[in-house]
Amino acid sequence: METRSIPSPSPGSAAYQPEAGRPAPHTPSRKLGARRRRPAVLAMAVALIAAGGLGGAVLYNSSGQRIAVLALARDVPMGQVITADDLVVARIAGDPALRPLDARDLSRTVGLRATTDLWHGAMLTRADVSADPIMQPGLQVAGVAAKRSQLPATRLQPGLRVQIVYTPENRTDQATLPRTPETMTGTVSAVGKADTDGVQVIDVAVGQADAARLAVWVASGRFQVVLAPRGGAGGGS
């Protein structure tokens, strides 16, 4: 058997070449590694975007949630009894700062009195209604029993301002009569139903100093109820 020796490469000579037919080892390039990492990065970005969109939708729905509340279908003056026709159900965005009456309180709200002037379109709150008679401090309520001829044709209702005019009997001595009739201004707080004789009792809130004098006028039956000018002063002479 013949033995051959392969000389070692001397410094500066070419590198060792593998034998023919044996493939050289392959090293992945940097571009290929980057291509393998790119789908994972894209998948993570898509997941983050989806999570952000879902969180925004949840936040929008929670902040924009609408609730059914009671609102005013028309103006209601202070002291008037609230009817079903005065109210309407409205839907608003829920806000902790707002405390309107829930629409489920409709049946419990009808029949209560307005504690202040209520305006069309406004939301109704618990402080706007009360089951107690509405009367400002310093006033007293006097019952006025009046005939049809002593009342205006306009239907009286709580909250309306009226003037009660004293009409004493005619006297032969006109010099003793005052030049201008005595009047008293008050606010209707309640209106009763007319009886078979056509007499209707109206509760009128007047000043404490006028309550006794009004009772005398009513007892005499010599008075007339007229509508007071709008924007008039409170109860009193």
Accessible surface in RSA format (square Angstrom, percent):
REM  Atomic radii and reference values for relative SASA: ProtOr
REM  Chains: A
REM  Algorithm: Lee & Richards
REM  Probe-radius: 1.40
REM  Slices: 20
REM RES _ NUM      All-atoms   Total-Side   Main-Chain    Non-polar    All polar
REM                ABS   REL    ABS   REL    ABS   REL    ABS   REL    ABS   REL
RES MET A   1   232.71 120.5 145.89  96.5  86.82 206.7 120.49 102.4 112.21 148.7
RES GLU A   2   137.22  78.8 105.98  80.2  31.24  74.4  49.59  95.9  87.64  71.6
RES THR A   3   125.19  89.0  93.80  95.1  31.39  74.8  71.21  95.7  53.98  81.6
RES ARG A   4   198.89  83.5 169.48  86.4  29.42  70.0  64.10  87.6 134.80  81.7
RES SER A   5   105.31  89.0  79.65 106.3  25.66  59.1  50.36 107.2  54.95  77.0
RES ILE A   6   158.38  90.1 131.84  98.2  26.54  64.0 131.85  94.9  26.53  72.0
RES PRO A   7   114.95  83.8  94.58  86.2  20.37  74.0 105.69  87.3   9.26  57.5
RES SER A   8    98.72  83.4  74.09  98.9  24.64  56.8  38.74  82.5  59.98  84.0
RES PRO A   9    90.07  65.6  63.41  57.8  26.66  96.9  72.27  59.7  17.80 110.6
RES SER A  10    69.11  58.4  59.66  79.6   9.45  21.8  41.12  87.6  27.99  39.2
RES PRO A  11   140.45 102.4 107.65  98.1  32.81 119.2 119.43  98.6  21.02 130.7
RES GLY A  12    89.83 110.8   0.00   N/A  89.83 110.8  43.09 118.2  46.74 104.7
RES SER A  13    58.56  49.5  27.35  36.5  31.21  71.9  36.92  78.6  21.65  30.3
RES ALA A  14    84.14  77.4  58.27  89.9  25.87  58.9  69.63  98.1  14.51  38.4
RES ALA A  15    82.18  75.6  60.40  93.2  21.78  49.6  70.86  99.8  11.32  30.0
RES TYR A  16   171.04  79.9 144.68  82.3  26.36  68.6 123.53  92.8  47.51  58.6
RES GLN A  17   129.54  72.4 117.10  85.6  12.45  29.6  51.90 110.5  77.64  58.9
RES PRO A  18    68.11  49.6  53.84  49.1  14.27  51.9  54.75  45.2  13.36  83.0
RES GLU A  19   116.15  66.7 104.86  79.3  11.29  26.9  38.43  74.3  77.72  63.5
RES ALA A  20   110.82 101.9  70.05 108.1  40.77  92.7  81.07 114.2  29.75  78.8
RES GLY A  21    84.65 104.4   0.00   N/A  84.65 104.4  45.19 124.0  39.46  88.4
RES ARG A  22   165.27  69.4 152.09  77.5  13.18  31.4  48.48  66.3 116.79  70.8
RES PRO A  23   120.49  87.8  95.51  87.1  24.97  90.8 108.06  89.2  12.43  77.2
RES ALA A  24    75.69  69.6  50.69  78.2  25.00  56.9  52.57  74.0  23.12  61.3
RES PRO A  25   134.77  98.2 104.03  94.8  30.74 111.8 116.10  95.9  18.67 116.0
RES HIS A  26   163.39  89.3 130.46  90.7  32.93  84.2  97.07 100.0  66.33  77.2
RES THR A  27   113.57  80.8  97.38  98.7  16.19  38.6  65.90  88.5  47.67  72.1
RES PRO A  28    83.43  60.8  67.46  61.5  15.97  58.1  67.55  55.8  15.88  98.7
RES SER A  29    67.62  57.1  53.74  71.7  13.87  32.0  48.92 104.2  18.69  26.2
RES ARG A  30   225.28  94.6 210.00 107.1  15.28  36.4  88.86 121.4 136.42  82.7
RES LYS A  31   155.65  75.9 151.24  92.8   4.41  10.5  97.84  88.1  57.81  61.6
RES LEU A  32    65.60  36.5  65.34  46.7   0.26   0.7  65.40  45.9   0.20   0.5
RES GLY A  33    23.54  29.0   0.00   N/A  23.54  29.0  22.95  63.0   0.59   1.3
RES ALA A  34    38.17  35.1  34.50  53.2   3.66   8.3  35.42  49.9   2.74   7.3
RES ARG A  35   157.28  66.0 149.08  76.0   8.21  19.5  41.36  56.5 115.92  70.3
RES ARG A  36   168.29  70.7 144.71  73.8  23.57  56.1  57.55  78.6 110.74  67.1
RES ARG A  37   158.00  66.3 153.96  78.5   4.03   9.6  70.29  96.1  87.70  53.2
RES ARG A  38   146.74  61.6 142.48  72.6   4.26  10.1  43.73  59.8 103.01  62.4
RES PRO A  39    80.97  59.0  73.65  67.1   7.32  26.6  76.80  63.4   4.18  26.0
RES ALA A  40    66.87  61.5  54.16  83.6  12.71  28.9  62.32  87.8   4.56  12.1
RES VAL A  41    96.66  63.6  94.04  85.1   2.62   6.3  96.09  83.5   0.57   1.5
RES LEU A  42   106.64  59.4 106.40  76.1   0.24   0.6 106.58  74.9   0.06   0.2
RES ALA A  43    64.08  58.9  50.46  77.9  13.62  31.0  58.55  82.4   5.53  14.7
RES MET A  44   128.89  66.7 122.34  81.0   6.55  15.6  90.45  76.9  38.43  50.9
RES ALA A  45    43.03  39.6  38.72  59.8   4.31   9.8  42.44  59.8   0.59   1.6
RES VAL A  46    99.59  65.5  98.65  89.3   0.94   2.3  99.17  86.2   0.42   1.1
RES ALA A  47    60.38  55.5  48.28  74.5  12.09  27.5  55.97  78.8   4.41  11.7
RES LEU A  48   122.87  68.4 114.23  81.7   8.64  21.7 114.63  80.5   8.24  22.2
RES ILE A  49   130.97  74.5 121.10  90.2   9.86  23.8 127.75  92.0   3.21   8.7
RES ALA A  50    62.24  57.2  47.32  73.0  14.92  34.0  57.51  81.0   4.73  12.5
RES ALA A  51    62.74  57.7  48.20  74.4  14.54  33.1  54.52  76.8   8.22  21.8
RES GLY A  52    49.45  61.0   0.00   N/A  49.45  61.0  38.84 106.6  10.61  23.8
RES GLY A  53    48.08  59.3   0.00   N/A  48.08  59.3  39.00 107.0   9.09  20.3
RES LEU A  54   122.43  68.2 116.57  83.4   5.87  14.7 120.50  84.6   1.93   5.2
RES GLY A  55    39.74  49.0   0.00   N/A  39.74  49.0  34.51  94.7   5.22  11.7
RES GLY A  56    39.50  48.7   0.00   N/A  39.50  48.7  32.36  88.8   7.14  16.0
RES ALA A  57    48.69  44.8  39.77  61.4   8.92  20.3  46.78  65.9   1.90   5.0
RES VAL A  58    90.28  59.4  88.22  79.9   2.06   5.0  89.61  77.9   0.68   1.8
RES LEU A  59   124.11  69.1 121.52  86.9   2.58   6.5 123.90  87.0   0.21   0.6
RES TYR A  60   161.84  75.6 158.14  90.0   3.70   9.6 113.61  85.4  48.22  59.4
RES ASN A  61    95.47  65.8  85.82  82.9   9.65  23.2  29.25  70.4  66.21  64.0
RES SER A  62    72.12  60.9  46.56  62.1  25.56  58.9  46.69  99.4  25.43  35.6
RES SER A  63    70.61  59.7  49.96  66.7  20.65  47.6  46.53  99.1  24.08  33.7
RES GLY A  64    34.72  42.8   0.00   N/A  34.72  42.8  19.17  52.6  15.54  34.8
RES GLN A  65   117.32  65.6 110.92  81.1   6.40  15.2  30.27  64.4  87.05  66.0
RES ARG A  66   149.18  62.6 128.33  65.4  20.85  49.7  39.31  53.7 109.87  66.6
RES ILE A  67    68.76  39.1  64.92  48.4   3.84   9.3  68.76  49.5   0.00   0.0
RES ALA A  68    23.68  21.8  18.50  28.5   5.18  11.8  18.50  26.0   5.18  13.7
RES VAL A  69     1.72   1.1   1.72   1.6   0.00   0.0   1.72   1.5   0.00   0.0
RES LEU A  70     0.21   0.1   0.21   0.1   0.00   0.0   0.21   0.1   0.00   0.0
RES ALA A  71     5.79   5.3   5.79   8.9   0.00   0.0   5.79   8.1   0.00   0.0
RES LEU A  72     1.48   0.8   0.57   0.4   0.91   2.3   0.57   0.4   0.91   2.5
RES ALA A  73    38.08  35.0  20.79  32.1  17.29  39.3  23.15  32.6  14.92  39.5
RES ARG A  74   117.83  49.5 115.82  59.0   2.01   4.8  46.59  63.7  71.24  43.2
RES ASP A  75    80.82  56.6  64.60  64.3  16.23  38.4  24.19  56.9  56.63  56.5
RES VAL A  76     0.89   0.6   0.04   0.0   0.85   2.1   0.55   0.5   0.34   0.9
RES PRO A  77    38.91  28.4  34.83  31.8   4.08  14.8  38.46  31.8   0.45   2.8
RES MET A  78    51.17  26.5  49.56  32.8   1.61   3.8  31.60  26.9  19.57  25.9
RES GLY A  79     6.69   8.3   0.00   N/A   6.69   8.3   6.52  17.9   0.17   0.4
RES GLN A  80    25.10  14.0  25.10  18.3   0.00   0.0   4.76  10.1  20.34  15.4
RES VAL A  81    52.49  34.5  50.29  45.5   2.20   5.3  50.29  43.7   2.20   6.0
RES ILE A  82     0.48   0.3   0.00   0.0   0.48   1.2   0.00   0.0   0.48   1.3
RES THR A  83    59.42  42.3  59.30  60.1   0.11   0.3  58.59  78.7   0.83   1.3
RES ALA A  84    60.51  55.6  48.77  75.3  11.75  26.7  48.91  68.9  11.60  30.7
RES ASP A  85   104.35  73.1  90.11  89.7  14.24  33.7  16.95  39.9  87.40  87.2
RES ASP A  86     1.11   0.8   1.11   1.1   0.00   0.0   0.00   0.0   1.11   1.1
RES LEU A  87    15.24   8.5   0.51   0.4  14.73  37.0   0.64   0.4  14.60  39.3
RES VAL A  88    72.97  48.0  66.80  60.5   6.17  14.9  72.97  63.4   0.00   0.0
RES VAL A  89    76.97  50.6  54.50  49.3  22.46  54.1  54.50  47.4  22.46  60.9
RES ALA A  90    31.87  29.3  26.24  40.5   5.62  12.8  31.87  44.9   0.00   0.0
RES ARG A  91   161.61  67.9 140.41  71.6  21.21  50.5  45.74  62.5 115.88  70.2
RES ILE A  92    36.01  20.5  34.49  25.7   1.53   3.7  36.01  25.9   0.00   0.0
RES ALA A  93    44.38  40.8  37.54  57.9   6.84  15.6  37.54  52.9   6.84  18.1
RES GLY A  94    34.05  42.0   0.00   N/A  34.05  42.0  17.60  48.3  16.45  36.8
RES ASP A  95    69.51  48.7  58.29  58.0  11.22  26.5  10.64  25.0  58.88  58.7
RES PRO A  96   126.16  91.9 105.13  95.8  21.03  76.4 118.14  97.5   8.02  49.8
RES ALA A  97    88.48  81.4  51.05  78.8  37.42  85.1  62.81  88.4  25.67  68.0
RES LEU A  98    79.85  44.5  67.79  48.5  12.07  30.3  69.40  48.7  10.45  28.1
RES ARG A  99   198.65  83.4 179.73  91.6  18.92  45.1  67.70  92.5 130.95  79.4
RES PRO A 100    23.76  17.3   6.04   5.5  17.72  64.4   6.04   5.0  17.72 110.2
RES LEU A 101     7.29   4.1   6.27   4.5   1.02   2.6   7.29   5.1   0.00   0.0
RES ASP A 102    45.99  32.2  43.00  42.8   2.99   7.1  19.50  45.9  26.49  26.4
RES ALA A 103    19.41  17.8  11.87  18.3   7.54  17.1  12.12  17.1   7.28  19.3
RES ARG A 104   197.97  83.1 175.87  89.7  22.10  52.6  84.76 115.8 113.21  68.6
RES ASP A 105    18.48  12.9  18.48  18.4   0.00   0.0   4.81  11.3  13.67  13.6
RES LEU A 106    64.59  36.0  64.59  46.2   0.00   0.0  64.59  45.4   0.00   0.0
RES SER A 107    92.30  78.0  66.46  88.7  25.84  59.5  54.72 116.5  37.58  52.6
RES ARG A 108   163.63  68.7 145.84  74.3  17.79  42.4  77.18 105.5  86.46  52.4
RES THR A 109     3.50   2.5   3.19   3.2   0.31   0.7   0.31   0.4   3.19   4.8
RES VAL A 110    57.56  37.9  42.48  38.5  15.08  36.3  42.48  36.9  15.08  40.9
RES GLY A 111    45.27  55.8   0.00   N/A  45.27  55.8  24.14  66.2  21.14  47.3
RES LEU A 112    43.37  24.2  43.14  30.9   0.23   0.6  43.37  30.5   0.00   0.0
RES ARG A 113    45.96  19.3  45.96  23.4   0.00   0.0   4.62   6.3  41.34  25.1
RES ALA A 114     0.00   0.0   0.00   0.0   0.00   0.0   0.00   0.0   0.00   0.0
RES THR A 115    42.40  30.2  28.62  29.0  13.78  32.8  25.40  34.1  17.00  25.7
RES THR A 116    62.74  44.6  62.35  63.2   0.39   0.9  32.94  44.2  29.80  45.1
RES ASP A 117    69.78  48.9  60.97  60.7   8.81  20.8  11.20  26.3  58.58  58.4
RES LEU A 118    10.93   6.1   8.64   6.2   2.29   5.8  10.19   7.2   0.75   2.0
RES TRP A 119   155.62  62.5 154.97  75.0   0.66   1.5 133.76  71.3  21.87  35.5
RES HIS A 120   123.71  67.6 101.64  70.6  22.07  56.5  57.43  59.2  66.28  77.1
RES GLY A 121    54.21  66.9   0.00   N/A  54.21  66.9  28.09  77.1  26.12  58.5
RES ALA A 122    45.04  41.4  35.17  54.3   9.87  22.5  44.33  62.4   0.71   1.9
RES MET A 123    62.01  32.1  48.34  32.0  13.67  32.6  46.68  39.7  15.34  20.3
RES LEU A 124     0.00   0.0   0.00   0.0   0.00   0.0   0.00   0.0   0.00   0.0
RES THR A 125    46.90  33.4  46.90  47.5   0.00   0.0  41.15  55.3   5.75   8.7
RES ARG A 126   169.68  71.2 164.26  83.7   5.42  12.9  73.97 101.1  95.70  58.0
RES ALA A 127    83.73  77.0  60.18  92.9  23.55  53.6  71.38 100.5  12.35  32.7
RES ASP A 128    24.30  17.0  24.30  24.2   0.00   0.0   0.04   0.1  24.26  24.2
RES VAL A 129    16.34  10.8   5.70   5.2  10.64  25.6   5.70   4.9  10.64  28.9
RES SER A 130    29.18  24.7  22.35  29.8   6.84  15.7  17.60  37.5  11.59  16.2
RES ALA A 131    83.48  76.8  50.68  78.2  32.80  74.6  53.43  75.2  30.04  79.6
RES ASP A 132    95.90  67.2  95.36  94.9   0.54   1.3  21.22  49.9  74.68  74.5
RES PRO A 133   107.87  78.6  92.82  84.6  15.05  54.7  93.10  76.9  14.77  91.8
RES ILE A 134    34.18  19.4  20.27  15.1  13.91  33.5  21.73  15.6  12.45  33.8
RES MET A 135    89.10  46.1  57.58  38.1  31.51  75.0  61.63  52.4  27.47  36.4
RES GLN A 136    95.28  53.3  90.39  66.1   4.89  11.6  25.23  53.7  70.05  53.1
RES PRO A 137   135.25  98.6 105.74  96.4  29.52 107.3 117.68  97.2  17.57 109.2
RES GLY A 138    46.68  57.6   0.00   N/A  46.68  57.6  27.57  75.7  19.11  42.8
RES LEU A 139    30.52  17.0  24.23  17.3   6.29  15.8  24.23  17.0   6.29  16.9
RES GLN A 140    82.43  46.1  81.36  59.5   1.08   2.6  16.97  36.1  65.47  49.7
RES VAL A 141    67.37  44.3  35.62  32.3  31.75  76.5  35.62  31.0  31.75  86.1
RES ALA A 142    13.59  12.5   8.72  13.5   4.86  11.1  13.59  19.1   0.00   0.0
RES GLY A 143    43.06  53.1   0.00   N/A  43.06  53.1  15.23  41.8  27.83  62.3
RES VAL A 144     0.30   0.2   0.30   0.3   0.00   0.0   0.30   0.3   0.00   0.0
RES ALA A 145    44.87  41.3  34.33  53.0  10.55  24.0  34.33  48.3  10.55  27.9
RES ALA A 146     0.02   0.0   0.00   0.0   0.02   0.0   0.02   0.0   0.00   0.0
RES LYS A 147   126.93  61.9 126.93  77.9   0.00   0.0  69.61  62.7  57.32  61.1
RES ARG A 148   175.07  73.5 160.16  81.6  14.91  35.5  70.16  95.9 104.91  63.6
RES SER A 149    91.13  77.0  63.63  84.9  27.49  63.3  58.70 125.0  32.43  45.4
RES GLN A 150    21.49  12.0  21.49  15.7   0.00   0.0   9.22  19.6  12.27   9.3
RES LEU A 151    27.50  15.3  15.26  10.9  12.25  30.8  15.36  10.8  12.14  32.7
RES PRO A 152    35.96  26.2  14.67  13.4  21.30  77.4  25.85  21.3  10.11  62.8
RES ALA A 153   116.31 106.9  69.69 107.5  46.62 106.0  82.23 115.8  34.08  90.3
RES THR A 154    74.25  52.8  64.53  65.4   9.72  23.2  42.71  57.4  31.54  47.7
RES ARG A 155   186.75  78.4 168.52  85.9  18.23  43.4  81.84 111.8 104.91  63.6
RES LEU A 156    10.42   5.8   5.43   3.9   4.99  12.5   5.43   3.8   4.99  13.4
RES GLN A 157    51.61  28.9  51.08  37.3   0.53   1.3   5.19  11.0  46.42  35.2
RES PRO A 158    16.64  12.1  16.64  15.2   0.00   0.0  16.64  13.7   0.00   0.0
RES GLY A 159    17.73  21.9   0.00   N/A  17.73  21.9   2.17   6.0  15.56  34.9
RES LEU A 160    39.72  22.1  38.93  27.8   0.79   2.0  39.72  27.9   0.00   0.0
RES ARG A 161    50.42  21.2  45.03  23.0   5.39  12.8  38.31  52.4  12.11   7.3
RES VAL A 162     0.22   0.1   0.22   0.2   0.00   0.0   0.22   0.2   0.00   0.0
RES GLN A 163    50.51  28.2  50.51  36.9   0.00   0.0   0.00   0.0  50.51  38.3
RES ILE A 164     0.24   0.1   0.24   0.2   0.00   0.0   0.24   0.2   0.00   0.0
RES VAL A 165    26.26  17.3  26.26  23.8   0.00   0.0  26.26  22.8   0.00   0.0
RES TYR A 166    48.77  22.8  48.06  27.3   0.71   1.8  17.66  13.3  31.11  38.3
RES THR A 167    60.07  42.7  52.97  53.7   7.10  16.9  47.83  64.2  12.23  18.5
RES PRO A 168    44.66  32.5  31.33  28.6  13.32  48.4  31.33  25.9  13.32  82.8
RES GLU A 169    99.36  57.0  93.88  71.0   5.48  13.0  23.59  45.6  75.77  61.9
RES ASN A 170   140.24  96.7 113.92 110.1  26.32  63.4  25.97  62.5 114.27 110.5
RES ARG A 171   123.40  51.8 113.81  58.0   9.59  22.8  36.05  49.3  87.34  52.9
RES THR A 172   146.95 104.5 113.71 115.3  33.23  79.2  92.82 124.7  54.13  81.8
RES ASP A 173    75.17  52.7  69.38  69.1   5.79  13.7  33.45  78.7  41.72  41.6
RES GLN A 174   111.07  62.1  98.44  71.9  12.63  30.1  58.67 124.9  52.40  39.7
RES ALA A 175    96.37  88.6  55.01  84.9  41.36  94.1  67.46  95.0  28.91  76.6
RES THR A 176    79.69  56.7  49.59  50.3  30.10  71.7  56.70  76.2  22.99  34.8
RES LEU A 177    43.37  24.2  30.98  22.2  12.39  31.1  31.15  21.9  12.22  32.9
RES PRO A 178    80.93  59.0  55.34  50.4  25.58  93.0  67.23  55.5  13.69  85.1
RES ARG A 179   242.90 102.0 202.70 103.3  40.20  95.7  81.39 111.2 161.51  97.9
RES THR A 180   102.18  72.7  97.54  98.9   4.64  11.1  67.46  90.6  34.73  52.5
RES PRO A 181    79.25  57.8  64.05  58.4  15.21  55.3  69.04  57.0  10.22  63.5
RES GLU A 182    76.94  44.2  69.11  52.3   7.82  18.6  31.20  60.4  45.73  37.3
RES THR A 183    48.51  34.5  41.09  41.7   7.42  17.7  16.37  22.0  32.14  48.6
RES MET A 184     0.30   0.2   0.02   0.0   0.28   0.7   0.15   0.1   0.15   0.2
RES THR A 185    21.04  15.0  21.04  21.3   0.01   0.0   8.91  12.0  12.13  18.3
RES GLY A 186     0.11   0.1   0.00   N/A   0.11   0.1   0.00   0.0   0.11   0.2
RES THR A 187    24.26  17.3  24.25  24.6   0.02   0.0  17.71  23.8   6.55   9.9
RES VAL A 188     1.18   0.8   0.13   0.1   1.04   2.5   0.13   0.1   1.04   2.8
RES SER A 189    18.24  15.4  12.79  17.1   5.44  12.5  13.67  29.1   4.56   6.4
RES ALA A 190    26.20  24.1  24.90  38.4   1.30   3.0  25.98  36.6   0.22   0.6
RES VAL A 191    50.33  33.1  18.36  16.6  31.97  77.0  18.87  16.4  31.46  85.3
RES GLY A 192    31.60  39.0   0.00   N/A  31.60  39.0  27.01  74.1   4.59  10.3
RES LYS A 193   199.72  97.4 173.95 106.7  25.77  61.4 119.88 107.9  79.83  85.0
RES ALA A 194    54.51  50.1  26.53  40.9  27.98  63.6  26.53  37.4  27.98  74.1
RES ASP A 195    75.88  53.2  58.82  58.5  17.07  40.4  42.94 101.1  32.94  32.8
RES THR A 196   143.74 102.2 106.03 107.5  37.72  89.9  92.47 124.2  51.28  77.5
RES ASP A 197   120.90  84.7  90.47  90.1  30.42  71.9  23.77  55.9  97.13  96.9
RES GLY A 198     2.27   2.8   0.00   N/A   2.27   2.8   1.14   3.1   1.13   2.5
RES VAL A 199    40.19  26.4  37.53  34.0   2.66   6.4  37.53  32.6   2.66   7.2
RES GLN A 200    41.75  23.3  41.70  30.5   0.05   0.1   1.49   3.2  40.26  30.5
RES VAL A 201    74.16  48.8  72.21  65.4   1.95   4.7  72.21  62.7   1.95   5.3
RES ILE A 202     2.14   1.2   2.14   1.6   0.00   0.0   2.14   1.5   0.00   0.0
RES ASP A 203    45.23  31.7  44.48  44.3   0.75   1.8   1.58   3.7  43.65  43.5
RES VAL A 204     1.89   1.2   1.89   1.7   0.00   0.0   1.89   1.6   0.00   0.0
RES ALA A 205     4.63   4.3   4.37   6.7   0.26   0.6   4.37   6.2   0.26   0.7
RES VAL A 206     0.19   0.1   0.19   0.2   0.00   0.0   0.19   0.2   0.00   0.0
RES GLY A 207    11.32  14.0   0.00   N/A  11.32  14.0  11.32  31.1   0.00   0.0
RES GLN A 208   109.76  61.4  93.73  68.5  16.03  38.2  21.27  45.3  88.49  67.1
RES ALA A 209    98.30  90.4  63.59  98.1  34.71  79.0  76.20 107.3  22.10  58.5
RES ASP A 210    10.39   7.3  10.39  10.3   0.00   0.0   0.00   0.0  10.39  10.4
RES ALA A 211    15.73  14.5  13.47  20.8   2.27   5.2  13.76  19.4   1.97   5.2
RES ALA A 212    74.80  68.8  65.07 100.4   9.73  22.1  73.05 102.9   1.75   4.6
RES ARG A 213    74.36  31.2  68.00  34.7   6.36  15.1  49.92  68.2  24.44  14.8
RES LEU A 214     0.02   0.0   0.02   0.0   0.00   0.0   0.02   0.0   0.00   0.0
RES ALA A 215    56.26  51.7  47.03  72.6   9.23  21.0  51.74  72.9   4.52  12.0
RES VAL A 216    98.97  65.1  95.92  86.8   3.05   7.4  98.41  85.5   0.56   1.5
RES TRP A 217     7.68   3.1   7.55   3.7   0.13   0.3   1.28   0.7   6.41  10.4
RES VAL A 218    29.63  19.5  19.98  18.1   9.66  23.3  19.98  17.4   9.66  26.2
RES ALA A 219    92.76  85.3  49.97  77.1  42.79  97.3  61.54  86.7  31.22  82.7
RES SER A 220    54.82  46.3  23.59  31.5  31.24  72.0  34.46  73.4  20.37  28.5
RES GLY A 221    38.43  47.4   0.00   N/A  38.43  47.4  23.50  64.5  14.93  33.4
RES ARG A 222   101.34  42.6  97.85  49.9   3.49   8.3  15.71  21.5  85.64  51.9
RES PHE A 223     3.91   2.0   0.79   0.5   3.13   8.1   0.79   0.5   3.13   9.0
RES GLN A 224    59.09  33.0  59.09  43.2   0.00   0.0  20.93  44.6  38.15  28.9
RES VAL A 225     4.08   2.7   2.40   2.2   1.68   4.0   2.40   2.1   1.68   4.6
RES VAL A 226    53.16  35.0  52.14  47.2   1.03   2.5  53.16  46.2   0.00   0.0
RES LEU A 227    75.28  41.9  54.38  38.9  20.90  52.5  54.38  38.2  20.90  56.2
RES ALA A 228    13.53  12.4   1.27   2.0  12.26  27.9   1.51   2.1  12.01  31.8
RES PRO A 229    91.38  66.6  79.57  72.5  11.81  42.9  91.14  75.2   0.24   1.5
RES ARG A 230   230.10  96.6 197.17 100.5  32.93  78.4  82.53 112.8 147.57  89.4
RES GLY A 231    85.43 105.4   0.00   N/A  85.43 105.4  42.97 117.9  42.46  95.1
RES GLY A 232    40.40  49.8   0.00   N/A  40.40  49.8  20.46  56.1  19.94  44.7
RES ALA A 233    84.56  77.7  63.11  97.4  21.45  48.8  74.84 105.4   9.72  25.7
RES GLY A 234    52.03  64.2   0.00   N/A  52.03  64.2  32.41  89.0  19.62  43.9
RES GLY A 235    22.96  28.3   0.00   N/A  22.96  28.3   0.16   0.5  22.80  51.1
RES GLY A 236    17.70  21.8   0.00   N/A  17.70  21.8  17.10  46.9   0.60   1.3
RES SER A 237    98.58  83.3  40.29  53.8  58.29 134.3  48.61 103.5  49.97  70.0
END  Absolute sums over single chains surface
CHAIN  1 A    17095.3      13506.4       3588.9      10262.0       6833.3
END  Absolute sums over all chains
TOTAL         17095.3      13506.4       3588.9      10262.0       6833.3
